[in-house]
């Protein structure tokens, strides 16, 4: 909604349908640490007992993209996770 209200076209990817690729994840990882990408408050994280077992964050996210926090927004080599309207506004300013 943030972007549509400002007339910015977006490409929406439904993580239920299409998983994040290794290349996309590595691109996002350049801006956001892997630990911050995983939704540790989510039901799936709890259901998979990831709180209690040792795991490779990248491997688990690639196995199941629904472990990602959302919204995950990428723009010109940059990325944010969660609701970050101030950052997005800066990105839009740079487009004009």
Backbone as ProteinMPNN parsed JSONL, in Angstrom:
{"seq_chain_A": "XXXXXXXXXXXXXXXXXXXXXXXXXXXXXXXXXXXXXXXXXXXXXXXXXXXXXXXXXXXXXXXXXXXXXXXXXXXXXXXXXXXXXXXXXXXXXXXX", "coords_chain_A": {"N_chain_A": [[0.815, -1.192, 0.0], [1.941, 1.261, 0.764], [3.674, 1.9, -1.376], [1.949, 1.926, -3.617], [0.281, 4.077, -2.997], [1.971, 6.119, -3.508], [2.404, 5.996, -6.139], [4.264, 4.174, -7.117], [5.417, 1.496, -8.932], [5.298, -1.956, -8.143], [6.679, -5.243, -7.738], [5.145, -8.025, -6.79], [5.734, -10.933, -4.917], [4.441, -13.972, -4.085], [5.207, -15.802, -1.38], [4.14, -18.206, -0.685], [3.746, -19.449, -3.039], [6.027, -19.142, -4.686], [9.276, -19.792, -3.89], [12.036, -18.101, -2.3], [15.014, -17.597, -4.105], [18.423, -18.859, -4.019], [20.247, -16.956, -4.976], [18.711, -14.579, -4.808], [18.34, -14.455, -2.045], [20.985, -14.16, -1.177], [21.502, -11.665, -2.271], [19.762, -10.035, -0.784], [20.867, -10.49, 1.685], [23.158, -8.949, 1.663], [22.343, -6.5, 2.504], [20.759, -6.914, 4.757], [21.281, -8.677, 7.708], [21.311, -12.26, 7.96], [20.213, -13.384, 10.317], [18.36, -11.45, 11.069], [16.495, -11.71, 9.119], [14.993, -13.988, 9.506], [11.856, -14.969, 10.749], [11.425, -15.121, 13.874], [9.36, -15.008, 15.608], [7.241, -16.138, 14.465], [4.667, -18.58, 13.628], [5.495, -20.823, 12.143], [8.249, -21.033, 12.663], [8.129, -21.665, 15.343], [6.647, -24.054, 15.185], [8.444, -25.678, 13.832], [10.294, -26.034, 15.767], [12.656, -24.535, 15.875], [13.764, -22.855, 17.666], [14.857, -24.409, 19.577], [16.703, -26.109, 18.432], [19.867, -26.567, 16.851], [20.671, -24.857, 13.881], [21.229, -24.015, 10.422], [20.729, -20.871, 9.349], [20.461, -19.754, 6.736], [20.157, -22.083, 5.184], [17.736, -23.131, 6.222], [15.93, -21.072, 5.554], [16.073, -21.194, 2.779], [15.0, -23.71, 2.412], [12.41, -23.296, 3.295], [10.688, -20.64, 2.504], [8.756, -19.299, 3.903], [9.646, -18.778, 6.38], [10.735, -16.319, 6.398], [10.769, -12.909, 7.494], [8.308, -10.486, 6.843], [7.137, -7.358, 5.462], [9.426, -8.006, 2.843], [11.458, -5.989, 1.189], [12.973, -5.102, -1.792], [15.224, -2.969, -3.509], [16.997, -1.705, -6.064], [19.54, -3.027, -5.444], [19.475, -2.757, -2.717], [17.918, -3.595, 0.436], [15.176, -4.119, 2.69], [13.658, -5.324, 5.706], [10.58, -5.925, 7.206], [8.376, -3.264, 8.321], [9.355, -0.336, 7.073], [8.974, 2.602, 6.471], [10.346, 5.106, 6.385], [12.853, 4.58, 5.255], [12.031, 3.582, 2.765], [10.824, 5.859, 1.717], [13.057, 7.49, 1.347], [14.32, 6.035, -0.689], [12.469, 6.393, -2.746], [12.622, 9.158, -3.095], [15.141, 9.327, -4.221], [14.637, 8.325, -6.725], [13.408, 10.286, -8.128]], "CA_chain_A": [[0.0, 0.0, 0.0], [2.837, 2.408, 0.845], [4.186, 2.229, -2.703], [0.849, 2.26, -4.528], [-0.177, 5.422, -2.656], [2.956, 7.061, -4.043], [2.494, 5.761, -7.58], [5.459, 3.386, -7.43], [5.086, 0.128, -9.341], [5.995, -2.99, -7.384], [6.543, -6.628, -8.185], [4.794, -8.808, -5.614], [5.997, -12.364, -5.007], [3.768, -14.726, -3.034], [6.138, -16.822, -0.892], [3.424, -19.489, -0.639], [3.779, -20.01, -4.389], [7.387, -19.14, -5.231], [10.277, -19.64, -2.838], [13.164, -17.217, -2.593], [16.151, -18.341, -4.65], [19.682, -18.65, -3.314], [20.791, -15.676, -5.429], [17.913, -13.495, -4.227], [18.631, -14.409, -0.614], [22.321, -13.592, -1.022], [21.37, -10.244, -2.581], [19.131, -9.415, 0.386], [21.805, -10.639, 2.804], [24.142, -7.859, 1.6], [21.757, -5.348, 3.199], [20.125, -7.312, 6.011], [21.869, -9.918, 8.222], [20.421, -13.422, 7.906], [19.489, -13.551, 11.587], [17.237, -10.51, 11.097], [15.521, -12.098, 8.092], [14.148, -15.088, 9.962], [10.756, -14.573, 11.628], [11.524, -15.957, 15.072], [8.103, -14.896, 16.353], [6.206, -16.751, 13.644], [4.165, -19.916, 13.963], [6.291, -21.858, 11.487], [9.487, -21.13, 13.433], [7.767, -22.398, 16.559], [6.222, -25.404, 14.796], [9.633, -26.44, 13.441], [11.146, -26.096, 16.967], [13.959, -23.974, 15.55], [14.274, -22.18, 18.858], [15.506, -25.388, 20.442], [17.681, -26.93, 17.735], [20.893, -25.865, 16.101], [20.333, -24.891, 12.46], [21.834, -23.031, 9.531], [19.638, -19.954, 9.014], [20.326, -19.669, 5.279], [19.625, -23.368, 4.714], [16.328, -23.24, 6.616], [15.146, -20.124, 4.758], [15.994, -21.73, 1.414], [14.087, -24.855, 2.472], [11.047, -22.822, 3.5], [10.691, -19.169, 2.441], [7.767, -18.745, 4.83], [10.353, -18.4, 7.604], [11.174, -14.929, 6.246], [9.94, -11.799, 7.959], [7.77, -9.693, 5.732], [7.487, -7.351, 4.053], [10.815, -7.978, 2.412], [11.426, -5.058, 0.06], [14.262, -4.908, -2.455], [15.248, -1.832, -4.415], [18.293, -1.293, -6.609], [20.659, -3.558, -4.672], [19.256, -2.541, -1.285], [16.784, -4.363, 0.935], [14.719, -3.925, 4.071], [12.72, -6.323, 6.185], [9.663, -5.274, 8.128], [7.765, -2.005, 7.892], [10.364, 0.717, 7.198], [8.552, 3.645, 5.546], [11.337, 6.179, 6.242], [13.848, 4.104, 4.276], [11.378, 3.501, 1.455], [10.637, 7.235, 1.254], [14.368, 7.924, 0.856], [14.52, 5.374, -1.964], [11.586, 7.044, -3.732], [13.206, 10.476, -3.367], [16.27, 9.107, -5.109], [14.135, 7.985, -8.058], [12.869, 11.488, -8.787]], "C_chain_A": [[0.866, 1.266, 0.0], [3.264, 2.845, -0.555], [3.066, 2.612, -3.666], [0.305, 3.657, -4.252], [0.747, 6.503, -3.221], [3.221, 6.843, -5.528], [3.728, 4.984, -8.021], [5.033, 1.955, -7.753], [5.923, -0.868, -8.537], [5.779, -4.346, -8.043], [6.332, -7.464, -6.934], [5.087, -10.281, -5.869], [5.34, -13.031, -3.809], [4.684, -15.869, -2.601], [5.466, -18.178, -0.703], [3.543, -20.214, -1.971], [5.211, -20.168, -4.896], [8.377, -18.861, -4.115], [11.367, -18.665, -3.27], [14.329, -18.082, -3.095], [17.408, -18.027, -3.845], [20.293, -17.298, -3.698], [20.046, -14.488, -4.852], [18.231, -13.332, -2.742], [20.007, -13.794, -0.366], [22.315, -12.096, -1.32], [20.793, -9.489, -1.385], [20.106, -9.41, 1.559], [22.884, -9.547, 2.804], [23.655, -6.623, 2.362], [21.226, -5.683, 4.587], [20.756, -8.623, 6.489], [20.845, -11.058, 8.241], [19.592, -13.587, 9.169], [18.273, -12.634, 11.674], [16.159, -10.876, 10.08], [14.548, -13.164, 8.581], [13.119, -14.594, 10.974], [10.712, -15.504, 12.838], [10.285, -15.883, 15.955], [6.966, -15.628, 15.635], [5.837, -18.166, 14.066], [5.02, -21.03, 13.365], [7.602, -22.085, 12.229], [9.239, -21.962, 14.692], [7.431, -23.853, 16.234], [7.42, -26.292, 14.447], [10.637, -26.583, 14.595], [12.539, -25.524, 16.736], [14.586, -23.226, 16.725], [15.15, -23.129, 19.682], [16.572, -26.238, 19.749], [18.677, -26.052, 16.981], [20.56, -25.978, 14.612], [21.088, -23.802, 11.709], [20.693, -22.152, 9.018], [19.403, -19.914, 7.506], [19.686, -20.94, 4.717], [18.133, -23.488, 5.026], [15.445, -22.298, 5.803], [14.997, -20.627, 3.33], [15.065, -22.94, 1.342], [12.635, -24.395, 2.568], [11.033, -21.294, 3.603], [9.691, -18.533, 3.397], [8.379, -18.414, 6.192], [10.849, -16.961, 7.554], [10.209, -13.959, 6.911], [9.452, -11.055, 6.728], [7.257, -8.37, 6.279], [8.997, -7.315, 3.861], [10.828, -7.163, 1.13], [12.844, -4.888, -0.477], [14.147, -3.756, -3.439], [16.686, -1.539, -4.806], [19.482, -1.736, -5.756], [20.553, -3.376, -3.175], [18.061, -3.378, -0.86], [16.444, -3.944, 2.359], [13.802, -5.078, 4.425], [11.874, -5.655, 7.256], [9.168, -3.957, 7.555], [8.746, -0.867, 8.145], [10.053, 1.87, 6.237], [9.555, 4.778, 5.364], [12.398, 5.808, 5.207], [13.239, 4.083, 2.889], [11.18, 4.901, 0.872], [11.94, 7.805, 0.702], [14.656, 7.308, -0.518], [13.715, 6.073, -3.067], [12.126, 8.425, -4.092], [14.343, 10.355, -4.371], [15.867, 8.765, -6.53], [13.751, 9.235, -8.826], [13.931, 12.384, -9.329]], "O_chain_A": [[0.549, 2.233, -0.693], [3.219, 4.033, -0.878], [3.23, 3.542, -4.456], [-0.094, 4.354, -5.185], [0.345, 7.654, -3.387], [4.141, 7.428, -6.1], [4.183, 5.117, -9.157], [4.376, 1.292, -6.95], [7.107, -0.642, -8.288], [4.829, -4.555, -8.797], [7.237, -7.596, -6.11], [4.73, -10.815, -6.919], [5.638, -12.701, -2.661], [4.913, -16.803, -3.37], [6.15, -19.193, -0.575], [3.452, -21.44, -2.03], [5.564, -21.2, -5.467], [8.32, -17.813, -3.471], [11.582, -18.441, -4.461], [14.586, -19.163, -2.565], [17.452, -17.057, -3.089], [20.798, -16.579, -2.835], [20.661, -13.5, -4.451], [18.373, -12.215, -2.246], [20.172, -12.994, 0.555], [23.048, -11.338, -0.685], [21.29, -8.423, -1.023], [20.165, -8.451, 2.329], [23.461, -9.257, 3.852], [24.457, -5.803, 2.808], [21.241, -4.841, 5.486], [20.763, -9.597, 5.736], [19.663, -10.84, 8.506], [18.402, -13.894, 9.1], [17.266, -12.996, 12.283], [15.028, -10.398, 10.177], [13.41, -13.231, 8.118], [13.455, -13.895, 11.93], [10.045, -16.539, 12.819], [10.175, -16.614, 16.94], [5.854, -15.717, 16.156], [6.59, -18.847, 14.762], [5.242, -22.059, 14.003], [8.018, -23.23, 12.402], [10.028, -22.836, 15.05], [7.876, -24.77, 16.924], [7.42, -27.492, 14.723], [11.7, -27.179, 14.425], [13.504, -25.988, 17.344], [15.795, -23.001, 16.757], [16.062, -22.699, 20.388], [17.271, -27.006, 20.41], [18.357, -24.948, 16.539], [20.21, -27.055, 14.131], [21.522, -22.806, 12.288], [19.795, -22.636, 8.33], [18.264, -20.029, 7.053], [18.786, -20.876, 3.88], [17.354, -23.907, 4.169], [14.341, -22.669, 5.405], [13.926, -20.507, 2.733], [14.415, -23.164, 0.321], [11.739, -25.019, 1.999], [11.33, -20.73, 4.656], [9.778, -17.336, 3.67], [7.713, -17.84, 7.053], [11.332, -16.437, 8.558], [8.994, -14.158, 6.895], [10.127, -11.017, 5.699], [6.967, -8.281, 7.472], [9.731, -6.68, 4.619], [10.281, -7.583, 0.11], [13.779, -4.577, 0.261], [13.129, -3.583, -4.109], [17.499, -1.166, -3.96], [20.327, -0.92, -5.388], [21.443, -3.795, -2.434], [17.278, -3.821, -1.7], [17.296, -3.484, 3.119], [13.238, -5.73, 3.546], [12.381, -4.918, 8.101], [9.509, -3.59, 6.43], [8.954, -0.469, 9.291], [10.799, 2.088, 5.283], [9.614, 5.365, 4.284], [12.787, 6.635, 4.384], [13.872, 4.526, 1.93], [11.351, 5.103, -0.33], [11.931, 8.523, -0.299], [15.176, 7.984, -1.406], [14.214, 6.311, -4.167], [12.093, 8.821, -5.258], [14.483, 11.189, -5.266], [16.674, 8.901, -7.449], [13.769, 9.235, -10.057], [13.624, 13.427, -9.907]]}, "name": "protein", "num_of_chains": 1, "seq": "XXXXXXXXXXXXXXXXXXXXXXXXXXXXXXXXXXXXXXXXXXXXXXXXXXXXXXXXXXXXXXXXXXXXXXXXXXXXXXXXXXXXXXXXXXXXXXXX"}
